[in-house]
Amino acid sequence: MDIRVLHGDITQQDVGAIVVNLFEGVTQPRGATGAVDSALKGAISGLIADGEIKGKRGEATVIHTLGMMRPKRVVVVGLGKQDSFNMNAVREVSGDVARTLKRLGVERAATIVHGAGIGGVDAEQVAQALAEGALLGAYEFNRHKSKGADGKGVQEMVIVESDSAKLLALERGVATGKTVADAVLLCRDLANEPANHMTPTILAEQARQIAREQNLEVTILDRPQCEELGMGSFLSVAQGSAQPPKFIVLRYWGDRGNPENSLALVGKGITFDSGGTSLKPADGMQSMKGDMAGGASVLCAVKAVARLGCKVNVTAIVPATENMPGGSATKPGDVVRAMNGKSIEILNTDAEGRLVLADGICYAKHLGLKRVVDVATLTGAIGQALGSVRMGIFGNDQALIDRLIAVGDEAGEFMWQLPLDEAYKEQVRSEVADIKNTGSRGAGAITAALFMEFFADGVQWAHLDTAAVSRTDQVRGHTVKGATGVPVRTLVRLCQRMAS
């Protein structure tokens, strides 16, 4: 979908449909919606009076113009209550609209800027959110279907603005929104790929492709190099797979003269998780192709940050491997040693994400990076605690945690902080090694985070457990079934804030 900005009158666009909006409770439309209502001889206000149009968020009413206007149809979308309107509402509405227009067979559409009138929103921000929502809401993963894409859907969306003073801001917002959405869509593609089409080697090639496109540094460490560095924790997960592990490092230098303005993004890159020797149940195991979603998100975030030219240094680190129950696989009770020398008793080989992240965090410290955010589909326990609405956030630096929560709220990727009390640490202490990779039955997300805290000493560190939000089986707003691409938008906004 191509999205562009045009100076003009929404009622005069030669398109298959135009999109206008209404806040809940408004009885007489004004602004651009009012102008469309007048052109339709009061059709919108009549439907409001009849109770057919209420303005509730997600509501979409299609009106055929029957020759009264150049556009063939008008879609009136509800924005919900004005006092709760925000950029996430714009994303959700825009995603819903994209699918509504596809159902109508509309290829060219025009829209006004949602909330720019009585909503009083910033033009650049709303244009970014509109572009993000439309592109993300229209997403489909169908590359393995014999017929491929059906060719239907909106090919062009024009944002029409009558005030010429707002055009530059709208264009900037659309450009940013398209860049961020492109990164999220790539992340979704990577995480939706079947595991035979997304091995560690293929994921490493994706990192090389991003590096070529954006002129970034990329380093791929193979097994011998990882052995030389002492990455016994990471390599213990790779032992049972016929696929060679790849330790991926992608670096963007946006502020090379200021090494303190740097961020490490460490992403879990388990391209398929069978559970290893501690084999998972067969039911639902197919979704474990997406256990590398954290790794995909950090690679794609760096791609977007580079394209935006943010003045910040960002390093993505992705320890990538399969977790398989081969004859040489790690066994429960085995003891391995991580890059920092700490010994780990492996009680459950299905608690493998923390093992690869441990060496990922150690490698970030090896590079001299002092600020680390890790992203992982780590525990089922986080879904038990928070459901599928918020990801869990943990860490040892409250300022970094607070900043991530704030930018997550802006991006519409919500978090909730969980504790790392000292009393929980007893659950991950081992009798035969320094630590063990699982705790007791309760507080599973917390003990997983505490395990990684043993490797984050000396750095500002935050951990995002995205296990319950990285995939969805629902279609709503800008999210569709499959991989969500969370938290690419949050990571990009964090880097933008660091750059400013």
Secondary structure, DSSP 8 states (H G I E B T S, - for coil): -EEEEEES-GGG--SSEEEEEE-TT-SS--HHHHHHHHHTTSHHHHHHHTTS----TT-EEEEE-TTSSSSSEEEEEE---GGG--HHHHHHHHHHHHHHHHHTT-SEEEE--TTSSTT---HHHHHHHHHHHHHHHT----TTSTT---S-S-SEEEEEES-GGGHHHHHHHHHHHHHHHHHHHHHHHHHHS-GGGS-HHHHHHHHHHHHHHHT-EEEEE-HHHHHHTT-HHHHHHHTT-SS--EEEEEEEESSTT-TTSEEEEEE-EEEEE--TTS---STTGGGGGGTTHHHHHHHHHHHHHHHHT-SSEEEEEEEEEEE---TT---TTEEEE-TTS-EEEES-TT--HHHHHHHHHHHHHHTT--EEEEEE---THHHHHHTTT-EEEEES-HHHHHHHHHHHHHHT--EEE----GGGGGGGB-SSSSEES---SSSHHHHHHHHHHTT-TTSEEEEEE-TTTSEES--BTTB-SEE--TTHHHHHHHHHHHH-
